Amino acid sequence: MAGHSQQSNGVGALMLIAVAVICLGIGFFIGKNNVTPTAGDAPGAAVASSANAGKDSAKIPVGDSPTYGPANAPVTIVEFTSMQCPFCGRAAGTLKELADKYPNDVRLVFKNFPLSFQAQAKDGARVVMAAERQGKFWEMKEKMFSDLQAYRSGDVKDLGAKYAAELGMDVEKFKADYDDPAIVATIDEDQKLGESLGVRGTPHFFVNGEVVNGAQPLARFEEIVKKQLGEVEEMLAAGTSRDGIYAAMVDKNFKSAPAPQQAERQPEPATEVHMVPVRDADYTKGASADQALVTIMEFSSFQCPFCARGSETIKQLVEKYPNQVRVVFKHFPLGFQQQSEPAARASVAAGNQGKFWEMYELLYDNQRALGEAKFEELAGQLGLNMDKFKADYAAPATAEIVKQAQRDGQSAGIRGTPGFLVNGIKVVGAQPLAVFEDHVKKQVEIAEKIKSDRNLSGDALYEAVVEYNKENVAEAAPAAPERPAAPAPKIDDDALSVGNSHTYGPANAPVTIYEFSSFQCPFCARGAETLDRVKEEYGDKVRVVYKNFPLPFQAQSEPAARAALAAGKQGKFWEMYHLLYENQRSFREDGLWDRLAGELGLNMDKFKADFEDPAIAQQVKDESEEGRSVGVTGTPAFFVNGTRVTGAQPFEKFKELIDAELEG
């Protein structure tokens, strides 16, 4: 039994169109039965159901999906969106501009496509679909995209209810609709449709059946819309009826999606079960040892952003199962996160004064500012005895507690963070609440039977359940399918050099990844998130070398590169790197670089001087030229020990290459 238990601008803003009869310059006449919004109408409230106007397409059906715009508009844009995808939020703003510019020509159709790695995406979809039943789909969509960070601060249903109240909706009806299985079924149907059409990521659009991938700029959508209007004119002249335009255009433009290549699918990982003891120095929350039916061990690093996300999920789990789930915290500081181990010691020192879980929360809330001064500041906020805190923070016994917890994780094969053991069953990464709930429900049933049959409780019950899981749940890893050898194009080892570029990870790491990126490129932001996960998973085994490759058509990409290098002169390159990607939508804001530098606590005079330094501008040019010398033409582009990876590829692609290098 542990010795320390402490219970602890989306489319909704479309302009209102004061017209009832619409005519294109080419003579395209919208039928008299169509209803378009008039001044004073709520967005979307007076839009005719597209499902009941004109002939639908059998290939890309509109069906009963939420729509906005004239029902017989000559151009229909079907969007597949994940409600937790920042790029989808950005695209929503672009679609708003498009609809403002072409109010009589464009109809928008929304389809759900929640991405599996976005834990709250499906819940976000349920929120907007529940709002749709009260005519508030577009307004709710805009609110949900306005602050994606709010998804992580609590239950998405509660967040939706808050917004529903702000929109004047019937909140109780909203909650009932959110829980309606029919809404979940609609979301699943949308996703199946998307998969059958070849949708693999979001945002993904079909403009009269023509595929458009990603959050493209307004000019790109305008180009396609104008082309489509010309094609519509030709079809009308050839005798196609008004109400058959959408179906006919889809038939003309859409080519069937290629069947997914099953051979490329990776085998399911083995189910691992490990027995790790609960030690006297470990901190626990939730059910007491005597009550607990499920023990969840949390292996985390306080400097790991994914751990912060995982901590929120664990908090929800404890709140939902307070008398059944016990959480045991195990320190697992990562070598490449410099403040990770000191933060662990700070939490232990706070725990010695009964404030472990309070310090735990504060450390995650202050991840970007961790350091000894911040630890002492947080200890002061908690009202700790500062002399004792400082002594415990520096004590060898404290460091040993952290090391022992990490050894426990290593014995269970934990390599990155967060990692969990649910009654010994290994769960990797910041998984959504539903994944943990599925484990908990099964484990409660198993534990109750063992408890009844053998009259066990406490750690004796925990050990017995883990043993049961080892015998009955653990599975051997299936053999990976044979794949033809097809190595990716590789450059010479000496084709790239680190030079003055900023790096992350040890110089002697067995794998080096060169990253060529533009800070104004949305796909680079996605690639940066993937590399963060690579750093978490592989730690000291990987070194990342960043190379600036600003794109000429992104006006702020070169100044952003100089801002990052100027911050690097004060040891804050990677902090500025993340801030720039997080603030991409504000790049046209006057004084943005200075504001971000201020947030990082930089010496402003030095930052401004370095930002204007010709040597820094030259470094940006040199790094770009280096990229061009090895064939980089767009961003992001990566080289994994020389193997080229083009575009914002999924984590699995990097894992495949890294594992091959480590095993080779």
Secondary structure by P-SEA (a helix, b strand, c coil): ccccccccccccccccccccccccccccccccccccccccccccccccccccccccccccccccccccccccccbbbbbbcccccaaaaaaaaaaaaaaaaccccbbbbbbbbbbccccaaaaaaaaaaaaaaaccaaaaaaaaaccccccccccaaaaaaaaaaaaccaaaaaaaaaacaaaaaaaaaaaaaaaaaccccccbbbcccccccccccaaaaaaaaaaaaaaaaaaaaacccccaaaaaaaaaccccccccccccccccccbbbbbbbbcccccccccccccccbbbbbbcccccaaaaaaaaaaaaaaaaccccbbbbbbbbbbccccaaaaaaaaaaaaaaaccaaaaaaaaaaccccccaaaaaaaaaaaccaaaaaaaaaacaaaaaaaaaaaaaaaaaccccccbbbcccbbbcccccaaaaaaaaaaaaaaaaaaaaacccccaaaaaaaaaaaaacccccccccccccccccccccccccccccccccccccccbbbbbbbbcccaaaaaaaaaaaaaaaaccccbbbbbbbbccccccaaaaaaaaaaaaaaaccaaaaaaaaaaacccccccaaaaaaaaaaccaaaaaaaaaacaaaaaaaaaaaaaaaaaccccccbbbcccbbbcccccaaaaaaaaaaaaac
